[in-house]
Each structure stands twice: as structure tokens, then as C-alpha cells.
Amino acid sequence: MRQRPDATDQLHAAYWALKLSYGLMGIVVGVDKFFHVLVEWGGYTAPFFARLMPFNPAWFLYGAGVVEIVLGVTGLMRWTRQSAFLIGMWLLAVTTNLVVGGFYDIALRDFVLAAGAFTLAFLTPAVRREVGDRGA
């Protein structure tokens, strides 16, 4: 007979699902800022913010891509908690841009993604207490 998972197993499952999701999402979305396979990202820059940029907004997207790749990679490494907080703040900034640009449905999605990133940040110490600093 199979044993029911305990709270520790469930905590680890939630942690790893979030850690892998946010790490891989950051890398994939960041790389796509250069190649536009998933979407044409420039269409989501609010005109208000595009006018404030002293340079071509496409260059901002390249910088955003680099930030997202770095956050994804660091989130997969031992800096999960710090990276998750930064990912959450980054997603709140993206949400603000989307609201100003009138993309309310996508803004809501990114707001929920930010909540998930903060959840990962808050879960990380609990997982590390359970297993020590190895494997989390």
C-alpha cells in the first residue's frame, strides 16, 4: 500500500515546481526578447513609457531579456530566494507597464505570476530548514 505524502513532501513538491517554473520561464522569455518567436514584445511597451525612453524601446527589450535570463539562471541556482523576490518585483513593474498600456488581461496574469514568485521566496527558507542548505 502506498503511503500518503506528508507535509514535508508536499512542501518540497511545491518548492521545486515553482523553482523550476520561474527559472525556466525567465530564461525562455528572456531569450525570446531577442528572437520574438513567442510574441512581438515591443507591442506590449506602453506608449507613455516608450516616449520617456531616451533611446529606442527595442534596446530596452534587449536589456529586459538579459535581466530575465540572469534572474532565471540565479533562481535555478542557490540564490532562489533573492532571485524570487527580484522576479516578483520585476513582474510588478511589468504589470504596471501593462496596465498603463491598457493590457488588463495580461497585467492580471503577470500580477498573479508575481504573487507566485513571492510565494517561492517565502517557501525557500522553510525548505532549506528541512533539508539543510543542500538540495534546495
Backbone bond lengths (Angstrom), bond angles and torsions (degrees), N, CA, C in turn:
res aa  C-N    CA-C-N  psi(-1)  N-CA   C-N-CA  omega(-1)  CA-C   N-CA-C  phi
1 M - - - 1.438 - - 1.533 109.02 -
2 R 1.309 115.91 136.84 1.456 121.32 -177.77 1.521 110.49 -79.00
3 Q 1.317 114.94 136.30 1.468 120.72 179.94 1.527 109.32 -81.25
4 R 1.334 116.59 142.01 1.459 121.51 177.47 1.524 109.71 -70.28
5 P 1.316 116.33 142.29 1.467 118.17 178.41 1.527 110.06 -67.06
6 D 1.308 116.06 141.00 1.459 119.11 177.71 1.534 109.43 -90.45
7 A 1.315 115.75 179.37 1.463 120.93 -176.41 1.523 111.47 -61.53
8 T 1.318 117.44 -34.93 1.461 120.29 179.59 1.521 110.64 -65.17
9 D 1.332 117.09 -42.91 1.465 120.53 177.32 1.532 110.72 -61.08
10 Q 1.312 116.39 -42.31 1.458 120.45 -179.50 1.525 111.40 -67.77
11 L 1.331 116.86 -38.21 1.461 121.66 176.60 1.521 110.07 -60.95
12 H 1.329 116.84 -46.62 1.458 121.00 179.70 1.523 111.76 -64.36
13 A 1.310 117.09 -40.03 1.467 120.82 179.29 1.534 110.59 -62.59
14 A 1.328 116.32 -45.04 1.468 120.18 178.84 1.523 110.88 -64.08
15 Y 1.329 116.03 -43.43 1.461 121.43 179.89 1.527 110.91 -59.62
16 W 1.337 117.20 -50.77 1.456 120.27 -176.88 1.525 112.19 -68.35
17 A 1.323 117.16 -35.01 1.471 119.31 176.94 1.526 110.36 -62.79
18 L 1.333 116.68 -44.50 1.465 120.25 179.26 1.525 111.59 -69.66
19 K 1.323 116.93 -44.47 1.467 121.17 -178.43 1.530 110.73 -58.77
20 L 1.328 117.14 -49.58 1.463 120.45 -179.57 1.527 111.66 -67.33
21 S 1.321 117.07 -40.93 1.467 120.78 -179.19 1.521 111.65 -62.34
22 Y 1.329 116.62 -49.77 1.468 119.43 -177.71 1.524 111.60 -71.51
23 G 1.319 117.90 -36.41 1.455 119.71 177.07 1.517 111.97 -63.81
24 L 1.320 116.28 -50.79 1.468 120.28 -178.57 1.524 111.58 -68.67
25 M 1.344 117.13 -37.62 1.460 120.38 178.64 1.526 110.13 -60.74
26 G 1.330 117.41 -44.61 1.456 120.25 -179.94 1.518 112.10 -60.47
27 I 1.316 116.02 -43.41 1.463 120.29 -179.44 1.529 110.95 -65.93
28 V 1.323 117.06 -48.36 1.473 120.93 -177.49 1.531 110.94 -64.18
29 V 1.324 117.47 -47.63 1.467 120.85 -178.41 1.523 110.21 -67.38
30 G 1.344 116.69 -38.28 1.459 119.78 178.40 1.523 112.17 -63.63
31 V 1.320 116.99 -45.75 1.468 120.52 178.28 1.531 109.95 -63.30
32 D 1.328 116.96 -36.89 1.463 120.01 -178.57 1.524 112.33 -67.97
33 K 1.326 118.66 -18.94 1.467 120.30 175.78 1.533 110.23 -62.90
34 F 1.326 117.55 -22.39 1.455 122.02 179.54 1.526 112.84 -92.23
35 F 1.336 117.06 -28.79 1.465 120.14 -171.67 1.529 114.48 -113.27
36 H 1.321 118.40 -18.75 1.478 123.07 176.48 1.524 112.99 54.78
37 V 1.324 116.81 44.26 1.459 121.13 176.20 1.530 109.84 -81.39
38 L 1.323 117.38 -42.24 1.465 121.36 -178.56 1.519 112.24 -75.95
39 V 1.340 116.29 -43.59 1.458 121.03 -175.61 1.526 108.91 -162.92
40 E 1.320 116.50 158.42 1.467 121.94 173.19 1.533 106.78 -85.64
41 W 1.329 116.48 97.41 1.465 122.49 -170.48 1.520 113.27 -64.85
42 G 1.316 117.79 -29.53 1.457 120.42 -178.30 1.516 113.46 -60.37
43 G 1.314 116.72 -26.03 1.459 120.47 179.02 1.520 113.60 -68.75
44 Y 1.321 117.18 -11.88 1.461 121.16 -178.79 1.523 113.42 -102.86
45 T 1.331 116.70 5.42 1.463 119.22 175.67 1.522 107.40 -83.74
46 A 1.319 116.81 121.01 1.457 120.82 -179.53 1.531 109.26 -60.36
47 P 1.332 118.30 131.87 1.468 120.58 -179.89 1.533 112.95 -53.51
48 F 1.328 116.41 -35.87 1.466 120.37 178.68 1.525 110.44 -57.50
49 F 1.338 117.12 -47.28 1.463 120.95 -178.97 1.526 111.13 -73.23
50 A 1.332 117.72 -35.36 1.467 120.90 178.80 1.530 110.40 -61.55
51 R 1.341 116.98 -38.12 1.466 120.57 178.98 1.526 112.16 -68.39
52 L 1.323 117.80 -27.30 1.466 121.14 -179.70 1.526 112.95 -77.38
53 M 1.317 117.00 -19.10 1.467 120.41 -176.72 1.526 110.27 -75.30
54 P 1.336 116.35 129.86 1.467 119.07 179.74 1.534 112.66 -79.99
55 F 1.319 116.84 9.08 1.459 122.20 -177.82 1.520 108.10 -141.99
56 N 1.292 116.33 174.99 1.463 122.24 179.41 1.537 109.57 -61.90
57 P 1.330 118.70 126.46 1.472 120.78 179.75 1.527 114.02 -57.02
58 A 1.329 117.88 -24.04 1.467 119.72 177.18 1.528 110.02 -62.18
59 W 1.319 117.77 -34.29 1.469 120.67 178.17 1.519 110.58 -66.43
60 F 1.324 116.55 -33.71 1.471 119.95 176.19 1.527 109.91 -62.90
61 L 1.330 116.59 -39.74 1.463 120.02 179.75 1.528 111.38 -64.78
62 Y 1.321 117.69 -36.57 1.466 119.63 175.96 1.527 110.32 -63.48
63 G 1.325 115.95 -43.34 1.468 119.69 176.94 1.517 111.67 -62.72
64 A 1.337 115.96 -40.94 1.465 120.34 177.68 1.513 110.37 -62.26
65 G 1.328 116.67 -39.47 1.457 120.46 178.04 1.516 112.03 -61.46
66 V 1.320 116.52 -42.45 1.466 120.33 178.33 1.524 110.29 -63.21
67 V 1.334 117.08 -44.82 1.468 120.99 178.17 1.521 110.02 -58.35
68 E 1.322 117.79 -45.92 1.462 121.16 -177.66 1.522 111.94 -65.45
69 I 1.315 117.20 -38.71 1.469 120.17 177.11 1.523 110.24 -64.10
70 V 1.325 116.84 -46.60 1.469 120.89 -179.54 1.531 110.36 -61.44
71 L 1.334 117.70 -44.69 1.463 120.26 179.13 1.523 111.04 -64.41
72 G 1.324 117.80 -38.51 1.461 120.59 177.99 1.516 111.75 -63.59
73 V 1.326 116.52 -46.51 1.466 120.59 -179.27 1.522 110.77 -65.48
74 T 1.329 117.72 -46.42 1.475 119.55 -179.29 1.523 110.91 -65.91
75 G 1.337 117.02 -31.10 1.463 119.54 177.06 1.518 112.76 -66.80
76 L 1.321 116.32 -29.56 1.465 120.49 178.44 1.525 111.74 -81.58
77 M 1.313 116.30 -15.06 1.459 120.45 179.82 1.531 109.20 -94.29
78 R 1.295 117.65 -154.64 1.463 120.68 -174.35 1.525 113.94 -80.61
79 W 1.322 118.48 -4.03 1.460 121.74 -178.51 1.530 111.65 -99.30
80 T 1.304 115.86 38.18 1.465 121.17 -175.33 1.517 111.99 -57.80
81 R 1.321 117.63 -47.71 1.468 120.11 -175.18 1.525 111.44 -63.31
82 Q 1.331 116.76 -48.97 1.460 120.36 -179.43 1.529 110.54 -62.97
83 S 1.312 115.85 -43.19 1.454 120.36 179.45 1.531 110.92 -63.54
84 A 1.324 117.09 -41.59 1.469 120.58 -179.22 1.529 111.34 -62.64
85 F 1.333 117.18 -40.33 1.474 119.47 175.84 1.534 110.48 -62.58
86 L 1.323 116.68 -43.27 1.470 120.04 179.46 1.526 111.37 -66.94
87 I 1.319 117.29 -39.08 1.469 120.86 176.51 1.528 109.70 -61.68
88 G 1.338 117.03 -43.82 1.460 120.19 178.16 1.518 112.23 -60.30
89 M 1.326 116.75 -43.95 1.471 120.19 179.05 1.528 110.64 -67.25
90 W 1.335 116.57 -40.28 1.466 120.96 177.28 1.526 110.01 -59.63
91 L 1.328 116.48 -44.95 1.467 119.87 -179.41 1.528 111.90 -66.76
92 L 1.320 117.81 -31.54 1.473 119.58 174.78 1.530 110.48 -67.64
93 A 1.332 117.49 -36.96 1.465 120.39 175.49 1.524 110.26 -65.49
94 V 1.324 116.97 -41.95 1.467 121.25 176.88 1.531 109.73 -62.05
95 T 1.325 116.31 -41.91 1.467 120.99 178.35 1.525 110.82 -59.15
96 T 1.328 116.67 -43.20 1.470 120.94 178.52 1.522 110.41 -60.16
97 N 1.334 116.87 -46.50 1.459 120.82 178.04 1.533 110.50 -58.59
98 L 1.318 116.81 -43.07 1.465 120.19 -177.91 1.526 112.02 -67.52
99 V 1.326 117.41 -38.26 1.471 120.21 177.61 1.528 109.95 -64.53
100 V 1.341 116.50 -46.17 1.469 120.35 179.38 1.527 110.34 -61.76
101 G 1.327 117.04 -34.92 1.468 121.16 179.19 1.513 114.42 -80.88
102 G 1.346 117.48 -5.62 1.458 121.18 177.99 1.520 114.78 85.85
103 F 1.325 117.94 13.09 1.469 122.02 178.89 1.532 109.54 -94.53
104 Y 1.312 116.29 68.45 1.463 121.54 -170.66 1.527 113.32 -65.71
105 D 1.328 117.76 -37.95 1.461 120.27 -178.93 1.526 111.03 -65.50
106 I 1.317 116.98 -42.67 1.456 120.41 179.63 1.528 110.20 -72.83
107 A 1.333 116.36 -33.45 1.469 120.31 176.97 1.528 110.17 -61.96
108 L 1.318 116.35 -41.61 1.465 119.72 178.86 1.527 110.39 -62.90
109 R 1.325 116.92 -42.59 1.458 120.58 177.72 1.523 111.04 -60.17
110 D 1.328 117.57 -44.83 1.465 120.16 -178.40 1.528 111.46 -70.42
111 F 1.322 117.44 -30.12 1.461 120.48 174.83 1.535 110.25 -64.11
112 V 1.324 116.35 -42.40 1.472 120.59 177.76 1.531 110.22 -67.31
113 L 1.327 117.76 -38.41 1.458 120.59 175.06 1.533 110.68 -61.07
114 A 1.325 117.31 -39.28 1.471 120.66 177.11 1.526 110.25 -61.77
115 A 1.321 116.97 -41.94 1.469 120.23 178.06 1.531 110.41 -61.03
116 G 1.322 117.23 -39.66 1.464 120.57 177.03 1.517 112.10 -64.79
117 A 1.328 116.91 -39.04 1.466 120.32 178.25 1.530 110.42 -64.34
118 F 1.320 117.42 -42.61 1.468 119.66 177.28 1.532 110.68 -65.45
119 T 1.323 116.77 -34.96 1.464 120.54 175.95 1.527 110.35 -61.17
120 L 1.319 117.09 -44.04 1.463 120.75 176.41 1.527 110.63 -59.68
121 A 1.316 116.86 -43.09 1.469 120.21 179.48 1.527 111.13 -60.55
122 F 1.328 117.15 -39.77 1.466 120.24 -178.96 1.529 112.46 -77.70
123 L 1.334 117.88 -26.94 1.469 121.01 177.66 1.529 112.63 -74.62
124 T 1.311 116.61 -31.59 1.461 121.21 -172.05 1.528 113.91 -54.46
125 P 1.343 120.47 -47.65 1.473 118.39 179.45 1.524 113.11 -61.93
126 A 1.327 117.40 -35.71 1.464 120.40 179.59 1.527 110.69 -65.33
127 V 1.311 117.10 -40.78 1.466 120.68 178.70 1.511 109.77 -67.49
128 R 1.316 116.76 -41.63 1.472 119.53 -179.33 1.523 112.02 -66.27
129 R 1.317 117.02 -32.44 1.480 119.94 175.83 1.525 110.16 -65.51
130 E 1.321 116.91 -35.75 1.463 121.86 -177.69 1.530 112.04 -70.65
131 V 1.327 116.95 -39.58 1.464 119.86 -173.01 1.512 113.29 -116.17
132 G 1.317 117.72 5.91 1.449 119.67 -173.08 1.512 107.93 76.95
133 D 1.296 118.60 -165.51 1.459 120.85 -176.63 1.517 112.16 -86.89
134 R 1.326 118.49 -2.03 1.456 120.31 179.73 1.532 109.60 -91.13
135 G 1.265 115.67 140.64 1.464 120.42 172.90 1.506 115.83 77.24
136 A 1.341 119.44 8.98 1.458 119.45 179.38 1.517 111.13 -134.69
